[in-house]
Amino acid sequence: MAALEEEQVMVVGIDDSQHSTYALEWTFDHFFTPPRGSNSPFKVVVVHAKPSATSVVSLAGPGIAEVLPIVESDLKKSAARVIGKAKEICISKSVSGVIFEVVEGDPRNVLCEAVEKHHASVLVVGSHGYGAIKRAVLGSVSDYCAHQAHCTVMIVKRPKMP
């Protein structure tokens, strides 16, 4: 019975898309707004998967040594912007105590590993709304997580704007 009284963990995956921003806002609106507010049963861990510089740069040769540090710097700045936006959302929704993590790697693996690391009971991801062909070519983070994560996966789909 004591396990039920423990705070459950909700991992929310974010990237630089409007879809993940919407998913984070939707989650806070539905799980953390008054009357729940700070009485929500969840501890939130916001996770951003930062690609490695070598995965972004497909060059090889003598110039690669000069390019990689620049790319890495840009990736770190991008990750800081993503986390900064998530922190702004937390403040605007009056949600405190959120843990923020930036982890290098493929988002599919990073999110599933975060679920394991934090013993999460829920993983929240946004849906980019790709069609079947784009999903097959690009891969779907939400689809992968729905099948591989060892917890409930909530896929938040952003409504189409007219």
Summary of the structure (lengths in Angstrom):
residues: 162
radius of gyration: 17.1
end to end distance: 48.1
largest distance: 61.2
contacts: 455
relative contact order: 0.21
helix: 50%
strand: 21%
